[in-house]
């Protein structure tokens, strides 16, 4: 999974970077959408980010309009997330998470199976990929809440005390 960190990503502000700065940390990568019925998960994502940020954890939000539920511009997405949910975790440019034009990050992530052994396509908005410091990936489907004990226990087990 080491190549995950070298993949180019673009921030919501339009700056090209990589995930290299998160190597060795616990990161929760989530494809988000502002107009999705699961959007209240933003609040729990922010709570996780705030609770564990000082121990080496972060949430990374990747907006996607593949399910036709995301706002049109990065500015609108950023304003919505900040104003509605108080989001402070890093957010990135809108990407495709499925199909032949999916972002290379998701081409890599979707190779990893969920707890039922199913890999492949992202099912919906708010699918979660928890990347541990050793590069191990745990996949959680959209309806799994960010504060689910399976996610929290993995985060806590892999952060310094």
N, C-alpha and C positions, 0 to 999 in steps of 0.2 A: 504493500500500500504506500510505499515511500514516494511513488510518483504522484500521488494525490497532492502533495504539498508544492509541487512545481507547476501545477496547472494554472494558467493565467485566468484571473477573475477580474471583474471590473466593479468597483464600489458604486454605491448609489450616487456618489458625487462625480462619477465618471473617471476615476483614477484606476489605471491598470496595475494590478499587484498579483501576488500569489498567496497561497495559504502557508507559506514557509514560516511566517511569524507565529503560527499556531502549532508547529511541530513540537512534540513532547508534551502537549497540553491535552485536555479532554475537550472536544468540541462537538456540539450538536448542530448538524447541518439540516436545515428545514426548508422545503419549498413552501412559500407562503403566498397568500392571496387575500387582498383586502376585503373583497366582497363575498367571501366564502362563509358558509354557515359555521365553519370551524374557526373563524377569525378570533373568537374569544380566547383561543389558545395562545394568542399573542401575550395576554396577561400572564399566564403561567410560564411561558418562555422567558419573559422579562423577569419574573420572580426568581426563576432558576439562575438566570444570568447574574442578577444582583446578589443572590445568596452565595454563589460559589466563585464569582469573578476574581476575588482576591486570592483564591487558592489555585488558579490556573485553568479555569473553565470559561468557555464562552459559547454562546449561541451565535450561529451565522445564518442570517435569513436571505434566501434566494427567491425573490418574487418570480412567479411564472403565470402567464396568462393562457397556458395550454388548456385549462378547464374553463376559460372565458369568465374568470371572476377577479381579474386584477385591474387596477386603475391604469390609465393610459401612459402616464409619465413617471419618471423616477421622482420628480419633485412632488407630485401628488401622492405617490406611495410613501415617501419619507414624511410628508406632512401628516398624512392619515395615521401612520404608525406612531409617530411622536405624540400627536394631539390626542388620539383616541386611546392608545394603550401605553403611552409613556415609554416607548421602546428606546433603549439606549444601546442595545447590542448591535454589532456591525450588520449592515444591510448591503446587498449587492444589486447590480443591474439585473433587469428582467432577463430570464433565460428560458430555454426549452429544456424540459426534463425527460421527455420521451421522443421517440421517433428518430429518423435518420439525421436530423439537424440538432439533436439534443447536445447540450453543453458537454464538453469533455469531462468535467467534474461528475456529471450524472451518468455519463457512459461508464465511468469507473465505479461509482457508488452502487448503481443498479445491478452490478454483478454479484452483490452480496445478498444472501437470502435473509428472510425474516425468521422468526422463531418457528415457523411451520416448514422452513426449508424452501420457501418460494422466493426466487430472485426475479429479475426482469423489471418490467415497466413500473413506474410510479403509479400508484392506484388513484391518488387524488391529492389535493392540496394538503399541506401539513404532514407529509410523510417525513419521518425523522431518521437520520443516520448519526448514531453516536460513535465518534471516532476516539478510540483510547490512545494514550501516549505511545503505545507500541505499534500503532497503526491498525489494530484490530477494529473491525466495523460491526456494529450491532444495528439492525434495521427494525424500525417500529412503524407500523401502518398508521394512517391518518387519524383514526379514532382513538388511538392510544394517547392519553393525555400526557403532556410534558412532565407532570408531577407523578406519573405512575411509578409505583415502587420498583418496577423492573428497571426503569431509566435512572431513578434517583440512586438506587443501590449501586449501579454500575459507576455512576459519577462519583459517589462518595468513596467507593473502593479504590478508585484510581487517582484520587487527588491527595496531595500531601496534607498531613493533619496539622 
